[in-house]
Amino acid sequence: MKANFYNNTLGLVIVMLLITSCKLTAQPGMSYSTKNKKAIKLYEASRTCYGEVNAKTGRRSLSCAEENARKALEKDSSFTEAYAMLSQISIDKGEFKVAIMYKQKMMQLSQNFSSSEYFYLASLQMAIGDYEGAKKNANRYSQNRNANPNFLEKCRKYITNANFGIHAIQNPVEFTPVNLGPNVNTERPEYFPSLTADDQTLLFTRDIIDATAVGAGHQEDIWISQKNGDQWDLSNPISKSVNSIYNEGAPTFSADGRYVIFVGCEFGERGDFEYGEGRTGKGSCDLFASEKEGSNWSKPFNMGAPINTGNWESQPSFSSDGKTLYFIRGKVRYKQRRNPGEQDIYMTQIQDDGTWSIPERLSDKINTPGREESVQIHPDGQTLYFSSDGHPGMGSLDIYLSRLDESGEWGKPENLGYPINTFKDENSTLVSSSGEFAYFASNRDGGMGSLDLYSFVLPENRRPVKTTFMKGKVYDKETNKPLAADFQLIDLKTGTMFKRAVANRGNGEFIVALPINKDFALIAEHDGYFFYSENYSMG
């Protein structure tokens, strides 16, 4: 069910695309490339097996199909249709290197294969990061006068990404990922991290085994861990009021840790709209929120329209000033509620009356016809991190940053570089408030099992504007009673309000992220109380 929040479709497009690539597979009544009757009989048995789909699992009989195709080649090693079949079977198994080997063998032996095979081969080579090979075969296909326009457009993208990948590998950035350790990571998948402004509290999603879970025997919950020196304390579920036997995940903190916004997805087919006990939604995945009062989290509430729609809303990121929310929206189709298309980054702001504005799609500088995912507005308020497969990159989902310019427009996205980005999907990334460290999820070798959370030092030229934070507690000096004071930070240079926040009503605590090299006045108000000071310099 991880795809509810993390639409990770590595290899899926290629697998679906190449399902039609066996052009040399003869149909009944057509001639084969071999005259060997035993080879033909075994090959046709392979085709029969491949066409059989298990009604319960929806899977093809690949082992039977592979065995017969191999035996067919034992009878005639130049049987091109058998090589094409084995290439397709390897694609279905996710063994792209093997699929390439069989396809190249088929193309070497055949005197009459479709030029589309160059396109399919380039697609496979991009999937494994063979940029030189992909570039070569994409160029070959592009020279075809009768090239399919859609294939031709993809080939142009392959060539662009291959050139980028070749250059990036030749100019790597420093990258030494460090596993966050057994207090955070387990043999189960952990992903989608979020931090408070002081970088001391970590939220993340964990897929857990749960016999009571609705539908699948496992489900996603939100977990929390506190920083203790250089280590993370043992993680725990955030709260029984937030987690349920349904799916909760992809959380984002408000800067002060007072609110958590997360994703909840419906269970069942379209129209059921089951989100868990006491929860309702608009359809597919919706954004929910919970408030922390003292040490307790409130019952989550659906953030409602206009944020949530019948489409897929996921992967939120709350700005440090508490005014702007970024998230991913993907269009959904009937009976494809967990596999959205046209995923883009949207933004909504709190208006003067306390309601959210109609979400706006970010400009085409950020969003592409491809997929945008895993957005983070950094606490500096000026740097946006996100994943995309639509900008020039290593070939799949890469991590990018964009900086807000003086006119208030987002600048051209910058790729974080290799080996932070690779030919695989890179996603689920978070940059700390300090800008020094970044966090991400990976199933790389040496982990605790499945997806683990890692940190690494972010290259200097990919860091956000330096920020710091103001952390404290508002209370009555005489009674020590905590106060949920409303306070404002005024930029002394411009005289305008830079940030407004409210202290936790349960314990009076607050955290505010601030850029350095600015001077502020602090105004704090509560019924019967008033405080003013100009002694807050962030230099």
C-alpha positions as CSV (number, residue, x, y, z in Angstrom):
1,M,0.0,0.0,0.0
2,K,3.0,2.3,0.0
3,A,2.0,3.7,-3.3
4,N,-0.8,5.5,-1.5
5,F,1.7,8.2,-0.5
6,Y,4.8,7.4,-2.5
7,N,3.8,6.8,-6.1
8,N,7.1,4.9,-6.8
9,T,6.7,3.4,-10.3
10,L,10.3,2.5,-11.0
11,G,10.4,0.5,-14.2
12,L,6.6,0.4,-14.6
13,V,6.4,2.7,-17.6
14,I,9.2,0.8,-19.4
15,V,7.6,-2.6,-18.6
16,M,4.2,-1.5,-19.9
17,L,5.8,0.1,-22.9
18,L,7.9,-2.9,-23.9
19,I,5.1,-5.3,-23.6
20,T,4.5,-4.7,-27.4
21,S,8.1,-4.9,-28.4
22,C,8.2,-8.5,-29.5
23,K,7.6,-7.6,-33.1
24,L,9.1,-10.9,-34.4
25,T,6.6,-13.1,-32.5
26,A,4.9,-14.8,-35.4
27,Q,1.1,-15.3,-35.3
28,P,-0.7,-18.5,-36.4
29,G,-0.3,-18.9,-40.2
30,M,2.9,-16.8,-40.3
31,S,6.4,-18.2,-40.9
32,Y,9.0,-18.4,-38.3
33,S,12.8,-17.7,-38.5
34,T,13.4,-21.4,-37.9
35,K,12.3,-24.6,-39.8
36,N,13.0,-26.8,-36.7
37,K,9.5,-28.2,-35.8
38,K,10.5,-29.1,-32.3
39,A,11.8,-25.6,-31.7
40,I,8.6,-24.2,-33.1
41,K,6.5,-26.4,-30.9
42,L,8.4,-25.4,-27.7
43,Y,8.1,-21.8,-28.7
44,E,4.4,-22.0,-29.2
45,A,4.1,-23.7,-25.8
46,S,6.0,-20.7,-24.4
47,R,3.6,-18.3,-26.0
48,T,0.7,-20.3,-24.5
49,C,2.2,-20.2,-21.0
50,Y,2.9,-16.5,-21.3
51,G,-0.7,-15.8,-22.3
52,E,-2.1,-17.6,-19.3
53,V,-2.9,-15.3,-16.4
54,N,-3.7,-16.5,-12.9
55,A,-7.2,-15.3,-12.0
56,K,-6.3,-14.8,-8.3
57,T,-2.9,-13.3,-8.6
58,G,-3.2,-11.6,-12.0
59,R,0.3,-12.9,-12.9
60,R,1.5,-14.7,-16.0
61,S,3.1,-18.1,-16.0
62,L,6.6,-16.8,-16.6
63,S,8.5,-19.8,-15.4
64,C,6.7,-22.1,-17.8
65,A,7.1,-19.6,-20.6
66,E,10.8,-19.1,-19.9
67,E,11.5,-22.8,-19.7
68,N,9.9,-23.6,-23.1
69,A,11.6,-20.6,-24.8
70,R,15.0,-21.7,-23.5
71,K,14.4,-25.3,-24.7
72,A,13.4,-23.8,-28.1
73,L,16.8,-22.1,-28.4
74,E,18.5,-25.4,-27.5
75,K,16.9,-26.8,-30.6
76,D,17.9,-23.8,-32.7
77,S,20.2,-21.1,-31.3
78,S,19.3,-18.7,-34.1
79,F,15.5,-18.7,-33.4
80,T,14.9,-14.9,-33.2
81,E,11.3,-15.2,-31.9
82,A,12.5,-17.2,-28.9
83,Y,15.1,-14.5,-28.0
84,A,12.3,-11.8,-28.3
85,M,10.1,-13.9,-26.0
86,L,12.9,-14.3,-23.4
87,S,13.6,-10.5,-23.6
88,Q,9.9,-9.8,-22.8
89,I,9.8,-12.4,-20.0
90,S,12.9,-10.7,-18.5
91,I,11.2,-7.3,-18.6
92,D,8.3,-8.7,-16.8
93,K,10.6,-10.1,-14.1
94,G,12.4,-6.7,-13.8
95,E,15.7,-8.2,-15.1
96,F,16.4,-5.4,-17.6
97,K,20.1,-6.2,-18.2
98,V,19.1,-9.8,-19.2
99,A,16.3,-8.3,-21.3
100,I,18.8,-6.1,-23.1
101,M,21.1,-9.1,-23.8
102,Y,18.3,-11.1,-25.4
103,K,17.0,-8.2,-27.4
104,Q,20.5,-7.4,-28.8
105,K,21.0,-11.1,-29.7
106,M,17.6,-11.1,-31.5
107,M,18.6,-7.9,-33.4
108,Q,22.0,-9.4,-34.4
109,L,20.4,-12.5,-35.8
110,S,17.5,-11.0,-37.6
111,Q,17.7,-9.4,-41.0
112,N,14.2,-7.9,-40.8
113,F,13.3,-6.3,-37.4
114,S,11.3,-3.2,-36.9
115,S,13.2,0.1,-36.3
116,S,11.1,0.5,-33.2
117,E,13.4,-2.1,-31.6
118,Y,16.0,0.7,-31.4
119,F,13.5,2.7,-29.3
120,Y,12.7,-0.2,-27.0
121,L,16.4,-1.0,-26.6
122,A,17.1,2.7,-25.7
123,S,14.3,2.6,-23.1
124,L,15.8,-0.5,-21.4
125,Q,19.3,1.1,-21.5
126,M,18.0,4.2,-19.8
127,A,16.3,2.1,-17.1
128,I,19.7,0.7,-16.1
129,G,21.8,3.9,-16.6
130,D,23.6,2.8,-19.8
131,Y,23.6,6.3,-21.1
132,E,26.0,5.8,-24.0
133,G,24.0,2.8,-25.3
134,A,20.7,4.6,-24.8
135,K,21.9,7.7,-26.6
136,K,23.2,5.6,-29.5
137,N,20.0,3.7,-30.0
138,A,17.7,6.7,-29.5
139,N,19.7,8.5,-32.2
140,R,19.3,5.5,-34.5
141,Y,15.5,5.5,-34.0
142,S,15.3,9.2,-34.5
143,Q,16.8,8.9,-38.0
144,N,13.7,6.8,-39.1
145,R,11.6,8.9,-41.5
146,N,8.5,7.0,-40.4
147,A,9.2,7.3,-36.6
148,N,6.3,7.3,-34.3
149,P,5.9,10.9,-33.0
150,N,5.4,9.8,-29.4
151,F,8.5,7.5,-29.6
152,L,10.4,10.3,-31.3
153,E,9.6,12.7,-28.4
154,K,10.7,10.1,-25.9
155,C,13.9,9.6,-27.8
156,R,14.7,13.3,-27.6
157,K,14.2,13.1,-23.9
158,Y,16.4,10.0,-23.6
159,I,19.2,11.9,-25.5
160,T,18.9,14.9,-23.3
161,N,19.0,12.8,-20.1
162,A,21.8,10.6,-21.4
163,N,23.9,13.7,-22.1
164,F,23.1,15.0,-18.6
165,G,23.9,11.7,-17.0
166,I,27.2,11.3,-18.8
167,H,28.3,14.7,-17.7
168,A,27.0,14.3,-14.1
169,I,28.9,11.0,-13.7
170,Q,32.1,12.7,-14.9
171,N,31.6,15.5,-12.4
172,P,30.3,13.9,-9.2
173,V,29.4,15.7,-6.0
174,E,30.4,14.6,-2.5
175,F,27.9,12.1,-1.1
176,T,28.4,10.0,1.9
177,P,25.0,8.7,3.2
178,V,24.8,7.6,6.9
179,N,22.1,5.2,8.1
180,L,20.0,6.8,10.9
181,G,20.4,3.5,12.9
182,P,18.2,0.9,14.6
183,N,16.3,3.4,16.7
184,V,14.7,4.7,13.5
185,N,15.1,2.0,10.9
186,T,13.8,-1.5,11.1
187,E,13.4,-4.4,8.7
188,R,10.1,-2.7,7.6
189,P,10.1,0.3,5.1
190,E,10.7,3.8,6.6
191,Y,10.3,6.8,4.4
192,F,9.0,10.4,4.1
193,P,10.9,12.2,6.9
194,S,9.9,15.6,8.4
195,L,11.6,17.7,11.0
196,T,10.7,20.5,13.4
197,A,12.5,23.9,12.9
198,D,15.1,23.1,15.6
199,D,16.0,19.8,13.8
200,Q,15.3,17.9,17.1
201,T,12.1,16.0,16.3
202,L,11.8,13.6,13.4
203,L,8.5,12.3,11.9
204,F,8.4,9.6,9.3
205,T,6.2,6.9,7.8
206,R,6.6,3.2,8.6
207,D,4.9,0.3,6.8
208,I,4.1,-2.1,9.6
209,I,2.8,-5.7,9.8
210,D,-0.7,-5.5,11.3
211,A,-3.1,-8.4,11.4
212,T,-6.0,-5.9,12.2
213,A,-5.2,-3.7,9.2
214,V,-7.9,-3.2,6.7
215,G,-7.4,-5.3,3.6
216,A,-3.7,-6.3,3.4
217,G,-2.2,-7.5,6.7
218,H,0.0,-4.4,6.8
219,Q,-0.5,-0.6,6.9
220,E,1.3,2.7,7.2
221,D,1.6,4.7,10.5
222,I,3.4,7.8,11.5
223,W,6.3,7.4,13.9
224,I,8.3,10.0,15.9
225,S,11.9,10.1,17.3
226,Q,13.7,12.8,19.3
227,K,17.3,13.8,18.8
228,N,19.7,13.0,21.7
229,G,23.1,14.5,21.0
230,D,24.2,13.0,17.6
231,Q,21.8,10.1,17.8
232,W,18.1,9.5,17.5
233,D,16.1,8.0,20.4
234,L,14.0,4.9,19.9
235,S,11.1,5.8,17.7
236,N,7.5,5.4,18.7
237,P,4.1,5.7,17.1
238,I,3.0,9.4,17.2
239,S,-0.4,8.8,18.8
240,K,-3.3,6.4,18.8
241,S,-5.5,9.4,17.9
242,V,-3.6,9.9,14.7
243,N,-2.6,6.3,13.7
244,S,-5.3,3.8,12.9
245,I,-5.8,0.4,11.2
246,Y,-6.0,2.4,8.0
247,N,-3.1,4.2,6.3
248,E,-1.5,7.4,7.6
249,G,1.7,8.8,6.3
250,A,3.8,11.4,4.5
251,P,3.6,13.8,7.5
252,T,4.8,17.4,7.6
253,F,5.3,19.4,10.8
254,S,4.5,23.0,11.4
255,A,7.7,24.7,12.3
256,D,6.8,24.7,16.0
257,G,5.7,21.1,16.0
258,R,2.2,22.2,17.1
259,Y,0.5,20.8,14.0
260,V,1.0,17.8,11.9
261,I,-0.5,17.5,8.4
262,F,-0.6,14.0,6.9
263,V,-2.2,11.9,4.2
264,G,-5.1,9.5,4.7
265,C,-6.3,7.3,1.8
266,E,-9.6,5.6,1.3
267,F,-10.0,1.9,1.4
268,G,-12.0,0.0,-1.3
269,E,-13.1,0.9,-4.7
270,R,-14.2,4.3,-5.9
271,G,-17.2,5.6,-4.1
272,D,-16.6,3.8,-0.8
273,F,-14.6,6.7,0.7
274,E,-13.7,4.7,3.8
275,Y,-10.9,6.6,5.7
276,G,-11.2,5.0,9.1
277,E,-13.4,5.4,12.1
278,G,-14.8,9.0,12.5
279,R,-13.0,10.2,9.3
280,T,-14.5,11.2,6.0
281,G,-12.9,12.3,2.8
282,K,-13.4,13.6,-0.8
283,G,-12.0,10.5,-2.5
284,S,-8.7,8.8,-3.1
285,C,-6.1,10.3,-0.8
286,D,-6.8,13.5,1.3
287,L,-4.9,15.7,3.6
288,F,-5.7,15.6,7.4
289,A,-4.4,17.6,10.3
290,S,-4.0,17.2,14.0
291,E,-3.0,19.7,16.7
292,K,-0.7,19.1,19.7
293,E,-2.1,20.2,23.0
294,G,0.6,19.8,25.7
295,S,1.8,16.3,24.9
296,N,-1.4,15.0,23.3
297,W,-2.5,15.0,19.7
298,S,-6.1,15.9,18.8
299,K,-8.4,13.8,16.7
300,P,-7.4,14.4,13.1
301,F,-9.7,16.5,10.9
302,N,-10.0,16.5,7.1
303,M,-8.6,19.8,5.8
304,G,-11.6,19.9,3.4
305,A,-12.2,21.8,0.2
306,P,-10.6,23.5,-1.6
307,I,-7.5,21.6,-0.6
308,N,-9.0,18.1,-0.9
309,T,-10.9,17.0,-4.0
310,G,-11.9,13.7,-5.6
311,N,-8.3,13.6,-6.9
312,W,-5.1,12.4,-5.2
313,E,-3.7,14.9,-2.6
314,S,-0.5,13.8,-0.9
315,Q,3.0,14.6,0.3
316,P,2.3,18.0,2.0
317,S,4.9,20.5,3.1
318,F,3.9,23.3,5.5
319,S,5.9,26.6,5.4
320,S,7.7,27.7,8.5
321,D,5.5,30.9,8.8
322,G,2.4,28.7,8.9
323,K,0.8,30.6,6.0
324,T,1.5,28.4,3.0
325,L,1.0,24.7,2.2
326,Y,2.6,22.9,-0.7
327,F,1.4,19.5,-1.8
328,I,1.1,17.0,-4.7
329,R,-2.1,16.6,-6.6
330,G,-2.5,13.8,-9.1
331,K,-5.5,13.1,-11.3
332,V,-7.2,9.8,-10.7
333,R,-9.1,7.6,-13.0
334,Y,-11.9,5.1,-12.2
335,K,-10.6,2.1,-10.3
336,Q,-7.1,3.6,-10.3
337,R,-7.4,5.5,-7.0
338,R,-3.8,4.6,-5.9
339,N,-2.1,5.2,-9.2
340,P,-2.6,8.9,-10.1
341,G,-1.4,10.6,-13.3
342,E,-0.4,14.1,-14.1
343,Q,1.2,14.7,-10.7
344,D,2.0,18.4,-10.1
345,I,3.0,20.6,-7.2
346,Y,0.2,22.9,-5.8
347,M,0.3,25.7,-3.3
348,T,-2.4,27.2,-1.1
349,Q,-2.3,30.0,1.5
350,I,-4.2,30.9,4.6
351,Q,-6.4,34.0,3.9
352,D,-7.3,36.8,6.3
353,D,-10.5,35.1,7.2
354,G,-8.6,31.9,8.2
355,T,-9.7,29.8,5.2
356,W,-7.4,28.3,2.6
357,S,-7.2,29.8,-0.8
358,I,-8.0,27.8,-3.9
359,P,-4.8,25.8,-4.6
360,E,-2.7,27.0,-7.5
361,R,-0.6,24.8,-9.7
362,L,3.0,26.1,-9.6
363,S,4.4,27.4,-12.9
364,D,5.7,25.3,-15.8
365,K,9.2,26.2,-14.6
366,I,8.6,23.7,-11.8
367,N,5.8,21.4,-13.1
368,T,6.2,19.3,-16.2
369,P,4.2,16.8,-18.2
370,G,6.0,14.2,-16.1
371,R,5.7,13.4,-12.4
372,E,6.5,15.9,-9.6
373,E,6.7,14.4,-6.1
374,S,8.1,14.8,-2.6
375,V,7.9,18.6,-2.3
376,Q,9.5,20.5,0.6
377,I,9.4,24.2,1.2
378,H,12.5,24.8,3.3
379,P,12.1,26.9,6.5
380,D,14.0,29.7,4.8
381,G,10.8,30.2,2.7
382,Q,12.9,30.8,-0.4
383,T,14.1,27.3,-1.5
384,L,11.9,24.5,-2.8
385,Y,13.1,20.9,-3.0
386,F,11.2,18.4,-5.0
387,S,11.5,15.2,-7.2
388,S,10.7,15.1,-10.9
389,D,11.2,13.0,-13.9
390,G,10.3,15.8,-16.3
391,H,13.4,18.0,-16.1
392,P,16.8,17.1,-17.6
393,G,18.3,14.5,-15.2
394,M,19.6,11.0,-14.8
395,G,16.5,9.4,-16.4
396,S,13.9,8.7,-13.7
397,L,12.9,10.7,-10.6
398,D,15.7,13.1,-9.6
399,I,15.8,15.6,-6.7
400,Y,15.9,19.3,-7.7
401,L,15.9,22.7,-6.0
402,S,14.4,26.0,-7.1
403,R,15.1,29.4,-5.5
404,L,12.6,32.2,-5.2
405,D,13.9,35.3,-7.0
406,E,13.3,39.0,-6.1
407,S,10.2,39.2,-8.3
408,G,8.6,36.3,-6.3
409,E,9.0,33.8,-9.1
410,W,10.6,30.3,-8.8
411,G,13.8,30.0,-10.7
412,K,15.0,27.3,-13.0
413,P,15.3,24.0,-11.2
414,E,18.8,22.8,-10.3
415,N,19.6,19.1,-10.3
416,L,21.3,18.0,-7.0
417,G,23.8,16.0,-9.1
418,Y,25.3,12.5,-9.1
419,P,25.5,10.3,-7.1
420,I,22.8,12.0,-5.0
421,N,20.7,11.3,-8.1
422,T,21.1,8.1,-10.2
423,F,19.2,6.3,-12.9
424,K,16.8,5.0,-10.2
425,D,14.0,6.9,-8.5
426,E,15.2,9.4,-5.9
427,N,12.4,10.6,-3.7
428,S,11.3,11.2,-0.1
429,T,14.0,13.9,0.5
430,L,14.1,16.5,3.3
431,V,16.6,19.2,4.0
432,S,17.3,20.3,7.6
433,S,16.6,23.8,8.8
434,S,20.3,24.4,9.1
435,G,20.7,23.4,5.5
436,E,23.7,21.3,6.3
437,F,22.1,17.9,6.2
438,A,19.6,16.2,4.0
439,Y,17.6,13.1,4.7
440,F,16.2,10.5,2.3
441,A,14.9,7.0,2.0
442,S,16.8,4.2,0.2
443,N,16.8,0.4,0.0
444,R,20.6,0.4,-0.7
445,D,22.8,-2.4,0.4
446,G,23.9,-2.4,4.1
447,G,20.6,-1.1,5.5
448,M,18.3,-2.6,8.2
449,G,16.0,-4.0,5.6
450,S,13.8,-2.6,2.8
451,L,13.6,1.3,2.8
452,D,15.7,2.9,5.5
453,L,16.2,6.6,6.3
454,Y,19.7,8.1,5.7
455,S,21.3,11.5,6.1
456,F,24.1,13.1,4.2
457,V,26.0,16.4,4.1
458,L,24.4,18.6,1.4
459,P,26.8,20.2,-1.0
460,E,27.4,23.9,-0.3
461,N,26.0,25.1,-3.6
462,R,22.7,23.1,-3.1
463,R,22.0,24.5,0.4
464,P,19.1,26.9,1.2
465,V,19.4,30.4,2.8
466,K,21.0,30.0,6.2
467,T,18.3,30.0,8.9
468,T,18.2,29.8,12.7
469,F,15.3,29.4,15.1
470,M,13.8,31.0,18.1
471,K,12.5,28.6,20.7
472,G,10.9,29.3,24.0
473,K,7.9,29.2,26.3
474,V,5.3,31.8,27.2
475,Y,4.1,31.8,30.8
476,D,2.8,34.0,33.6
477,K,5.9,35.1,35.5
478,E,4.1,35.0,38.9
479,T,2.1,31.8,38.5
480,N,4.2,29.9,35.9
481,K,0.9,29.1,34.1
482,P,1.6,28.5,30.4
483,L,0.0,30.9,28.0
484,A,-1.2,30.3,24.4
485,A,0.1,33.8,23.5
486,D,-0.2,35.2,20.0
487,F,3.1,36.7,19.0
488,Q,4.4,38.6,15.9
489,L,7.9,39.2,14.6
490,I,8.3,42.6,12.9
491,D,11.2,43.1,10.5
492,L,12.8,46.3,11.8
493,K,14.2,47.2,8.4
494,T,10.9,47.2,6.6
495,G,8.5,47.7,9.5
496,T,6.3,44.8,8.2
497,M,5.2,41.7,10.0
498,F,7.6,38.9,9.1
499,K,6.0,36.0,11.0
500,R,3.0,35.4,13.3
501,A,2.5,32.3,15.5
502,V,0.6,31.1,18.5
503,A,2.2,29.2,21.4
504,N,1.1,25.7,22.3
505,R,-2.1,26.1,24.4
506,G,-1.1,23.2,26.6
507,N,2.4,24.1,27.6
508,G,3.1,27.6,26.1
509,E,6.0,26.3,24.0
510,F,6.9,27.7,20.5
511,I,9.5,27.3,17.8
512,V,9.9,29.7,15.0
513,A,12.4,29.4,12.0
514,L,14.1,32.6,11.0
515,P,16.6,33.7,8.4
516,I,19.9,35.0,9.7
517,N,21.2,38.6,9.2
518,K,17.8,40.2,10.1
519,D,16.7,42.2,13.1
520,F,13.3,41.7,14.6
521,A,11.0,43.2,17.2
522,L,8.9,40.7,19.1
523,I,5.3,41.4,20.2
524,A,3.5,38.9,22.3
525,E,-0.2,39.3,23.3
526,H,-2.6,37.3,25.4
527,D,-5.8,38.4,27.3
528,G,-4.5,40.7,30.1
529,Y,-0.8,40.4,28.9
530,F,1.4,42.3,26.5
531,F,5.2,42.0,25.7
532,Y,7.4,44.1,23.4
533,S,11.1,43.9,22.7
534,E,13.5,45.0,19.9
535,N,16.4,42.9,21.1
536,Y,16.1,40.0,18.6
537,S,19.0,40.0,16.1
538,M,19.5,37.0,13.9
539,G,22.9,38.1,12.7
